[in-house]
Amino acid sequence: MARIIYIDGLEVELTRKRIKRMNMRIKEPDGRIVISAPYLVPEGEVIRFVRSRRDWIEKNVDRVRARSFAHPAPVDKAEKEARRAYLKRRIEARLPVIEEVTGLRCSGWTVRDMHTRWGSCNTNTHHINLSLMLADRSDTELDYVILHELVHTVVPNHGPAFYALMDRFMPGWKKIRKALNYG
């Protein structure tokens, strides 16, 4: 169960979970700060964690709010389904090409209405999820997210092996990632 704590004027939603390390997300559309922490981590450590990332928090809260303001989520169900169908057609055209070029394969894919990430990969089943928000992004950005998730089918983390494969298959991926996250 989540509870609200205040740290140096920041309202933080803290949830305790069975996880190994703390993580922080900025939620759309309002820029809410959400932290998940292991049960045994003392609250003082959570406070230090937030303070050490104050600059990142402020930059990303502003970015999330600006993006949500500039690209409000569609409320019309028919419009959302049209966007979903459009994105699915694009994925159906692009995914097989990327799989063929890289030799990487997913077991299946789903378009999900995710607002805090562009994609995700179940590293056990190799199933990837792609955000409906990609319907509004370029083919290059879509290809980057597809490749990113396909690389996770063989490298589950963001270590050197992950980045080596990204560099190998998409040398300009860092610029594309920057455009996705700040554009």
C-alpha positions as CSV (number, residue, x, y, z in Angstrom):
1,M,0.0,0.0,0.0
2,A,1.3,3.4,-1.0
3,R,1.7,6.3,1.5
4,I,2.7,9.9,0.9
5,I,5.8,11.3,2.5
6,Y,7.2,14.8,2.1
7,I,10.9,15.3,1.5
8,D,12.3,18.9,1.2
9,G,8.9,20.1,-0.2
10,L,8.5,17.2,-2.6
11,E,5.4,15.0,-2.3
12,V,6.6,11.4,-2.8
13,E,4.4,8.3,-3.1
14,L,6.2,5.5,-1.3
15,T,5.3,1.8,-1.8
16,R,7.1,-1.0,-0.1
17,K,7.5,-4.2,-2.2
18,R,9.4,-7.5,-2.4
19,I,12.2,-6.1,-4.6
20,K,16.0,-5.9,-4.3
21,R,16.6,-2.2,-4.8
22,M,14.8,1.1,-4.8
23,N,13.4,2.6,-8.0
24,M,11.8,5.9,-8.8
25,R,9.3,6.9,-11.5
26,I,7.7,10.1,-12.5
27,K,4.1,9.3,-13.4
28,E,2.1,11.0,-16.2
29,P,0.2,13.2,-16.6
30,D,0.8,15.1,-13.4
31,G,4.5,14.4,-12.7
32,R,3.8,12.4,-9.5
33,I,7.0,11.1,-7.9
34,V,6.6,7.4,-7.1
35,I,9.2,5.3,-5.3
36,S,9.2,1.6,-4.7
37,A,11.5,0.4,-1.9
38,P,12.3,-3.0,-0.4
39,Y,10.5,-3.6,2.9
40,L,13.7,-3.5,5.0
41,V,15.1,-0.2,3.6
42,P,14.9,2.4,6.4
43,E,13.0,5.6,5.6
44,G,16.2,7.6,6.1
45,E,17.7,5.8,3.1
46,V,14.7,6.6,1.0
47,I,15.1,10.3,2.0
48,R,18.8,10.2,1.0
49,F,17.9,8.5,-2.3
50,V,15.4,11.3,-3.2
51,R,17.8,14.1,-2.1
52,S,20.6,12.6,-4.2
53,R,18.4,12.7,-7.3
54,R,16.8,16.1,-6.8
55,D,18.1,17.6,-10.1
56,W,16.9,14.6,-12.0
57,I,13.5,14.7,-10.3
58,E,13.0,18.4,-11.1
59,K,14.1,18.0,-14.7
60,N,11.9,15.0,-15.3
61,V,8.8,16.2,-13.5
62,D,8.9,19.3,-15.7
63,R,9.5,17.1,-18.8
64,V,6.6,14.7,-18.0
65,R,4.2,17.6,-17.3
66,A,5.2,19.4,-20.5
67,R,4.8,16.2,-22.6
68,S,1.4,15.5,-21.1
69,F,0.3,19.0,-21.8
70,A,1.6,18.9,-25.3
71,H,0.2,15.4,-26.1
72,P,-2.9,14.9,-24.0
73,A,-4.0,11.3,-23.8
74,P,-7.0,10.7,-26.1
75,V,-10.3,10.3,-24.2
76,D,-12.4,9.2,-27.1
77,K,-12.5,5.4,-27.2
78,A,-12.9,5.3,-31.0
79,E,-9.8,7.5,-31.5
80,K,-7.7,5.4,-29.1
81,E,-8.7,2.2,-31.0
82,A,-7.9,3.9,-34.3
83,R,-4.4,4.8,-33.0
84,R,-4.0,1.2,-31.7
85,A,-4.9,-0.2,-35.1
86,Y,-2.5,2.2,-36.9
87,L,0.4,1.3,-34.5
88,K,-0.3,-2.4,-34.9
89,R,0.0,-2.1,-38.7
90,R,3.3,-0.3,-38.3
91,I,4.7,-2.9,-35.9
92,E,3.5,-5.8,-38.2
93,A,5.5,-4.2,-41.0
94,R,8.6,-3.2,-39.1
95,L,9.1,-6.0,-36.5
96,P,9.8,-8.8,-38.9
97,V,12.3,-6.7,-40.8
98,I,14.2,-5.9,-37.6
99,E,14.1,-9.5,-36.5
100,E,15.4,-10.6,-39.9
101,V,18.3,-8.1,-39.9
102,T,19.3,-8.7,-36.3
103,G,18.5,-12.4,-35.8
104,L,16.8,-11.5,-32.6
105,R,13.2,-12.9,-32.0
106,C,10.4,-12.2,-29.6
107,S,7.8,-14.8,-28.8
108,G,5.0,-12.3,-29.3
109,W,4.1,-8.7,-28.8
110,T,1.3,-6.5,-27.4
111,V,0.3,-2.9,-27.7
112,R,-0.4,-1.6,-24.2
113,D,-1.6,1.8,-23.0
114,M,1.5,2.5,-21.0
115,H,2.2,6.1,-20.0
116,T,5.6,5.9,-18.2
117,R,7.6,3.7,-20.6
118,W,7.9,3.1,-24.3
119,G,8.2,-0.6,-24.1
120,S,9.0,-3.6,-21.9
121,C,10.2,-7.2,-22.3
122,N,9.5,-10.2,-20.3
123,T,13.0,-11.7,-20.3
124,N,11.7,-15.1,-19.4
125,T,9.0,-15.5,-22.1
126,H,10.6,-13.0,-24.6
127,H,7.2,-11.3,-25.0
128,I,7.5,-7.6,-25.7
129,N,5.0,-4.8,-24.9
130,L,5.0,-1.6,-26.9
131,S,3.3,1.6,-25.7
132,L,0.4,3.1,-27.5
133,M,2.2,6.4,-27.3
134,L,4.5,5.1,-30.1
135,A,1.6,5.8,-32.5
136,D,2.6,9.4,-32.4
137,R,6.3,8.8,-32.9
138,S,8.4,8.4,-36.0
139,D,9.3,5.1,-37.6
140,T,12.9,5.6,-36.5
141,E,11.8,6.0,-32.9
142,L,9.5,3.0,-33.2
143,D,12.4,0.9,-34.6
144,Y,14.6,2.0,-31.7
145,V,12.0,0.8,-29.1
146,I,11.4,-2.5,-30.9
147,L,15.2,-3.1,-31.1
148,H,15.7,-2.1,-27.5
149,E,13.1,-4.7,-26.4
150,L,14.4,-7.4,-28.8
151,V,17.9,-6.9,-27.4
152,H,16.4,-7.6,-23.9
153,T,15.4,-11.0,-25.2
154,V,19.1,-12.0,-25.1
155,V,20.5,-9.5,-22.6
156,P,18.1,-8.8,-19.6
157,N,19.9,-5.8,-18.2
158,H,21.4,-2.5,-19.4
159,G,25.0,-3.7,-19.1
160,P,27.9,-3.5,-21.6
161,A,26.6,-6.5,-23.6
162,F,23.3,-4.7,-24.1
163,Y,24.9,-1.5,-25.3
164,A,27.3,-3.4,-27.6
165,L,24.3,-5.0,-29.4
166,M,22.5,-1.6,-29.6
167,D,25.7,-0.1,-31.1
168,R,26.0,-3.0,-33.5
169,F,22.5,-2.9,-34.8
170,M,21.7,0.8,-34.6
171,P,24.8,3.0,-34.3
172,G,22.8,6.2,-33.8
173,W,20.5,4.9,-31.1
174,K,21.6,7.4,-28.4
175,K,20.3,10.4,-30.5
176,I,17.1,8.6,-31.1
177,R,16.7,7.7,-27.4
178,K,17.3,11.4,-26.5
179,A,14.7,12.5,-29.0
180,L,12.2,10.1,-27.6
181,N,12.7,11.1,-24.0
182,Y,13.0,14.8,-24.5
183,G,11.2,15.5,-27.8
